[in-house]
Amino acid sequence: MDNSMERKRVKIAIDPSRLQTLLSRGELVVQDFTCLDHEAKESVRQTFLQHLLHQLKTSGGVTS
């Protein structure tokens, strides 16, 4: 595995009120990080959504 394929940890800060708006509209946008290519941005988005779903399930916000 070369360096370009290494997993990178990326922290994403989202204003809670903005997050609520995005969730209520059913959309979530990953900002245009200049260090990330399209595939990496999609990976970050998927990881974030999985993490968010896990948090909602463990807090009782999602029952399925």
A tleap script that builds the chain and sets N, CA, C and O, in Angstrom:
source leaprc.protein.ff14SB
mol = sequence {
  NMET ASP ASN SER MET GLU ARG LYS ARG VAL
  LYS ILE ALA ILE ASP PRO SER ARG LEU GLN
  THR LEU LEU SER ARG GLY GLU LEU VAL VAL
  GLN ASP PHE THR CYS LEU ASP HIE GLU ALA
  LYS GLU SER VAL ARG GLN THR PHE LEU GLN
  HIE LEU LEU HIE GLN LEU LYS THR SER GLY
  GLY VAL THR CSER
}
set mol.1.N position { 0.855 -1.191 0.000 }
set mol.1.CA position { 0.000 0.000 0.000 }
set mol.1.C position { 0.891 1.242 0.000 }
set mol.1.O position { 1.738 1.398 0.879 }
set mol.2.N position { 0.706 2.110 -0.969 }
set mol.2.CA position { 1.522 3.321 -1.002 }
set mol.2.C position { 0.874 4.420 -0.164 }
set mol.2.O position { -0.245 4.264 0.324 }
set mol.3.N position { 1.583 5.520 -0.005 }
set mol.3.CA position { 1.109 6.603 0.855 }
set mol.3.C position { -0.222 7.193 0.407 }
set mol.3.O position { -1.011 7.637 1.240 }
set mol.4.N position { -0.481 7.202 -0.900 }
set mol.4.CA position { -1.719 7.804 -1.389 }
set mol.4.C position { -2.950 7.002 -0.972 }
set mol.4.O position { -4.066 7.520 -0.997 }
set mol.5.N position { -2.751 5.739 -0.589 }
set mol.5.CA position { -3.873 4.897 -0.196 }
set mol.5.C position { -4.044 4.790 1.315 }
set mol.5.O position { -4.936 4.083 1.783 }
set mol.6.N position { -3.210 5.477 2.084 }
set mol.6.CA position { -3.321 5.424 3.541 }
set mol.6.C position { -4.638 6.026 4.003 }
set mol.6.O position { -5.143 6.987 3.423 }
set mol.7.N position { -5.181 5.437 5.062 }
set mol.7.CA position { -6.382 6.024 5.670 }
set mol.7.C position { -5.963 7.272 6.430 }
set mol.7.O position { -4.940 7.279 7.114 }
set mol.8.N position { -6.749 8.313 6.307 }
set mol.8.CA position { -6.455 9.546 7.019 }
set mol.8.C position { -7.639 9.864 7.915 }
set mol.8.O position { -8.793 9.709 7.516 }
set mol.9.N position { -7.342 10.314 9.134 }
set mol.9.CA position { -8.388 10.697 10.075 }
set mol.9.C position { -8.686 12.169 9.839 }
set mol.9.O position { -7.786 13.009 9.864 }
set mol.10.N position { -9.961 12.473 9.610 }
set mol.10.CA position { -10.378 13.841 9.335 }
set mol.10.C position { -11.468 14.207 10.329 }
set mol.10.O position { -12.456 13.485 10.467 }
set mol.11.N position { -11.293 15.316 11.014 }
set mol.11.CA position { -12.335 15.796 11.923 }
set mol.11.C position { -13.196 16.804 11.173 }
set mol.11.O position { -12.686 17.667 10.457 }
set mol.12.N position { -14.495 16.682 11.346 }
set mol.12.CA position { -15.424 17.594 10.696 }
set mol.12.C position { -16.248 18.270 11.782 }
set mol.12.O position { -16.921 17.606 12.569 }
set mol.13.N position { -16.190 19.583 11.815 }
set mol.13.CA position { -16.983 20.336 12.785 }
set mol.13.C position { -18.206 20.898 12.071 }
set mol.13.O position { -18.083 21.578 11.052 }
set mol.14.N position { -19.381 20.608 12.609 }
set mol.14.CA position { -20.619 21.101 12.021 }
set mol.14.C position { -21.421 21.800 13.108 }
set mol.14.O position { -21.642 21.254 14.188 }
set mol.15.N position { -21.845 23.001 12.806 }
set mol.15.CA position { -22.698 23.751 13.721 }
set mol.15.C position { -23.974 22.927 13.955 }
set mol.15.O position { -24.623 22.521 12.991 }
set mol.16.N position { -24.343 22.674 15.219 }
set mol.16.CA position { -25.525 21.847 15.501 }
set mol.16.C position { -26.805 22.336 14.825 }
set mol.16.O position { -27.613 21.519 14.384 }
set mol.17.N position { -27.004 23.644 14.737 }
set mol.17.CA position { -28.216 24.142 14.085 }
set mol.17.C position { -28.167 23.866 12.582 }
set mol.17.O position { -29.194 23.577 11.969 }
set mol.18.N position { -26.989 23.955 11.999 }
set mol.18.CA position { -26.824 23.643 10.571 }
set mol.18.C position { -27.047 22.149 10.342 }
set mol.18.O position { -27.674 21.754 9.360 }
set mol.19.N position { -26.534 21.328 11.245 }
set mol.19.CA position { -26.718 19.882 11.123 }
set mol.19.C position { -28.202 19.539 11.173 }
set mol.19.O position { -28.675 18.709 10.396 }
set mol.20.N position { -28.932 20.167 12.075 }
set mol.20.CA position { -30.368 19.901 12.182 }
set mol.20.C position { -31.081 20.281 10.890 }
set mol.20.O position { -31.976 19.565 10.441 }
set mol.21.N position { -30.689 21.403 10.293 }
set mol.21.CA position { -31.288 21.825 9.022 }
set mol.21.C position { -31.007 20.801 7.933 }
set mol.21.O position { -31.901 20.430 7.172 }
set mol.22.N position { -29.755 20.346 7.862 }
set mol.22.CA position { -29.385 19.354 6.852 }
set mol.22.C position { -30.154 18.055 7.053 }
set mol.22.O position { -30.625 17.449 6.092 }
set mol.23.N position { -30.276 17.631 8.311 }
set mol.23.CA position { -30.990 16.389 8.595 }
set mol.23.C position { -32.472 16.517 8.265 }
set mol.23.O position { -33.075 15.580 7.741 }
set mol.24.N position { -33.059 17.665 8.566 }
set mol.24.CA position { -34.484 17.846 8.309 }
set mol.24.C position { -34.777 17.866 6.810 }
set mol.24.O position { -35.870 17.495 6.384 }
set mol.25.N position { -33.806 18.298 6.015 }
set mol.25.CA position { -33.974 18.299 4.556 }
set mol.25.C position { -33.496 16.989 3.939 }
set mol.25.O position { -33.673 16.762 2.742 }
set mol.26.N position { -32.888 16.122 4.758 }
set mol.26.CA position { -32.415 14.840 4.258 }
set mol.26.C position { -31.162 14.946 3.424 }
set mol.26.O position { -30.937 14.117 2.542 }
set mol.27.N position { -30.341 15.948 3.681 }
set mol.27.CA position { -29.107 16.083 2.917 }
set mol.27.C position { -27.948 16.434 3.836 }
set mol.27.O position { -28.134 17.037 4.893 }
set mol.28.N position { -26.786 16.059 3.427 }
set mol.28.CA position { -25.578 16.381 4.176 }
set mol.28.C position { -24.483 16.655 3.162 }
set mol.28.O position { -24.260 15.852 2.256 }
set mol.29.N position { -23.810 17.759 3.303 }
set mol.29.CA position { -22.792 18.159 2.338 }
set mol.29.C position { -21.428 18.134 3.005 }
set mol.29.O position { -21.247 18.691 4.087 }
set mol.30.N position { -20.472 17.489 2.356 }
set mol.30.CA position { -19.096 17.515 2.837 }
set mol.30.C position { -18.427 18.712 2.183 }
set mol.30.O position { -18.444 18.856 0.961 }
set mol.31.N position { -17.837 19.571 3.011 }
set mol.31.CA position { -17.171 20.758 2.483 }
set mol.31.C position { -16.071 20.369 1.509 }
set mol.31.O position { -15.561 19.249 1.549 }
set mol.32.N position { -15.711 21.291 0.640 }
set mol.32.CA position { -14.699 21.034 -0.379 }
set mol.32.C position { -13.306 21.149 0.222 }
set mol.32.O position { -12.649 22.183 0.099 }
set mol.33.N position { -12.860 20.074 0.876 }
set mol.33.CA position { -11.517 20.067 1.449 }
set mol.33.C position { -10.523 19.943 0.311 }
set mol.33.O position { -10.593 18.995 -0.471 }
set mol.34.N position { -9.598 20.886 0.206 }
set mol.34.CA position { -8.648 20.864 -0.903 }
set mol.34.C position { -7.721 19.664 -0.828 }
set mol.34.O position { -7.157 19.260 -1.844 }
set mol.35.N position { -7.549 19.082 0.365 }
set mol.35.CA position { -6.644 17.943 0.508 }
set mol.35.C position { -7.313 16.624 0.133 }
set mol.35.O position { -6.644 15.592 0.080 }
set mol.36.N position { -8.607 16.636 -0.125 }
set mol.36.CA position { -9.320 15.396 -0.411 }
set mol.36.C position { -9.807 15.353 -1.852 }
set mol.36.O position { -10.367 16.327 -2.356 }
set mol.37.N position { -9.591 14.220 -2.512 }
set mol.37.CA position { -10.159 14.044 -3.842 }
set mol.37.C position { -11.615 13.570 -3.692 }
set mol.37.O position { -12.095 13.371 -2.576 }
set mol.38.N position { -12.299 13.395 -4.809 }
set mol.38.CA position { -13.726 13.045 -4.762 }
set mol.38.C position { -13.970 11.747 -3.989 }
set mol.38.O position { -14.892 11.665 -3.178 }
set mol.39.N position { -13.147 10.748 -4.244 }
set mol.39.CA position { -13.318 9.455 -3.574 }
set mol.39.C position { -13.134 9.588 -2.066 }
set mol.39.O position { -13.878 8.987 -1.291 }
set mol.40.N position { -12.148 10.370 -1.651 }
set mol.40.CA position { -11.902 10.571 -0.222 }
set mol.40.C position { -13.055 11.335 0.422 }
set mol.40.O position { -13.456 11.017 1.541 }
set mol.41.N position { -13.590 12.334 -0.269 }
set mol.41.CA position { -14.731 13.088 0.265 }
set mol.41.C position { -15.931 12.169 0.460 }
set mol.41.O position { -16.625 12.255 1.473 }
set mol.42.N position { -16.172 11.295 -0.505 }
set mol.42.CA position { -17.291 10.359 -0.396 }
set mol.42.C position { -17.078 9.412 0.779 }
set mol.42.O position { -18.023 9.083 1.496 }
set mol.43.N position { -15.845 8.977 0.974 }
set mol.43.CA position { -15.521 8.101 2.095 }
set mol.43.C position { -15.777 8.812 3.423 }
set mol.43.O position { -16.336 8.226 4.351 }
set mol.44.N position { -15.366 10.074 3.507 }
set mol.44.CA position { -15.598 10.867 4.718 }
set mol.44.C position { -17.100 11.007 4.961 }
set mol.44.O position { -17.564 10.858 6.092 }
set mol.45.N position { -17.852 11.291 3.915 }
set mol.45.CA position { -19.299 11.461 4.050 }
set mol.45.C position { -19.946 10.169 4.545 }
set mol.45.O position { -20.768 10.197 5.461 }
set mol.46.N position { -19.581 9.042 3.944 }
set mol.46.CA position { -20.153 7.761 4.345 }
set mol.46.C position { -19.810 7.429 5.799 }
set mol.46.O position { -20.666 6.981 6.562 }
set mol.47.N position { -18.552 7.653 6.169 }
set mol.47.CA position { -18.115 7.379 7.540 }
set mol.47.C position { -18.875 8.249 8.526 }
set mol.47.O position { -19.310 7.773 9.575 }
set mol.48.N position { -19.036 9.531 8.190 }
set mol.48.CA position { -19.759 10.446 9.064 }
set mol.48.C position { -21.215 10.013 9.222 }
set mol.48.O position { -21.752 10.018 10.329 }
set mol.49.N position { -21.847 9.640 8.119 }
set mol.49.CA position { -23.240 9.213 8.190 }
set mol.49.C position { -23.393 7.947 9.027 }
set mol.49.O position { -24.352 7.820 9.788 }
set mol.50.N position { -22.452 7.008 8.891 }
set mol.50.CA position { -22.497 5.789 9.702 }
set mol.50.C position { -22.341 6.131 11.183 }
set mol.50.O position { -23.039 5.579 12.034 }
set mol.51.N position { -21.418 7.048 11.480 }
set mol.51.CA position { -21.193 7.468 12.861 }
set mol.51.C position { -22.442 8.157 13.420 }
set mol.51.O position { -22.851 7.897 14.552 }
set mol.52.N position { -23.034 9.026 12.621 }
set mol.52.CA position { -24.233 9.742 13.041 }
set mol.52.C position { -25.385 8.768 13.295 }
set mol.52.O position { -26.099 8.894 14.289 }
set mol.53.N position { -25.563 7.801 12.398 }
set mol.53.CA position { -26.620 6.814 12.576 }
set mol.53.C position { -26.398 6.010 13.851 }
set mol.53.O position { -27.345 5.741 14.591 }
set mol.54.N position { -25.153 5.627 14.109 }
set mol.54.CA position { -24.827 4.892 15.336 }
set mol.54.C position { -25.182 5.729 16.569 }
set mol.54.O position { -25.758 5.215 17.528 }
set mol.55.N position { -24.833 7.027 16.539 }
set mol.55.CA position { -25.143 7.906 17.671 }
set mol.55.C position { -26.650 8.011 17.871 }
set mol.55.O position { -27.134 7.975 19.003 }
set mol.56.N position { -27.390 8.140 16.778 }
set mol.56.CA position { -28.844 8.241 16.886 }
set mol.56.C position { -29.441 6.954 17.450 }
set mol.56.O position { -30.343 7.004 18.287 }
set mol.57.N position { -28.946 5.811 16.998 }
set mol.57.CA position { -29.458 4.530 17.495 }
set mol.57.C position { -29.170 4.364 18.982 }
set mol.57.O position { -30.039 3.930 19.737 }
set mol.58.N position { -27.949 4.710 19.408 }
set mol.58.CA position { -27.590 4.523 20.814 }
set mol.58.C position { -28.282 5.533 21.718 }
set mol.58.O position { -28.410 5.299 22.920 }
set mol.59.N position { -28.733 6.659 21.155 }
set mol.59.CA position { -29.431 7.649 21.973 }
set mol.59.C position { -30.945 7.423 21.954 }
set mol.59.O position { -31.692 8.140 22.620 }
set mol.60.N position { -31.388 6.432 21.196 }
set mol.60.CA position { -32.818 6.149 21.120 }
set mol.60.C position { -33.533 6.957 20.066 }
set mol.60.O position { -34.761 6.915 19.987 }
set mol.61.N position { -32.792 7.700 19.246 }
set mol.61.CA position { -33.412 8.535 18.219 }
set mol.61.C position { -33.870 7.761 17.000 }
set mol.61.O position { -34.722 8.237 16.249 }
set mol.62.N position { -33.315 6.568 16.791 }
set mol.62.CA position { -33.695 5.723 15.658 }
set mol.62.C position { -34.045 4.350 16.209 }
set mol.62.O position { -33.288 3.789 17.001 }
set mol.63.N position { -35.175 3.807 15.803 }
set mol.63.CA position { -35.620 2.540 16.374 }
set mol.63.C position { -35.485 1.357 15.430 }
set mol.63.O position { -35.820 0.236 15.812 }
set mol.64.N position { -35.002 1.571 14.202 }
set mol.64.CA position { -34.911 0.444 13.263 }
set mol.64.C position { -33.525 -0.153 13.238 }
set mol.64.O position { -33.277 -1.108 12.503 }
savepdb mol mol.pdb
quit
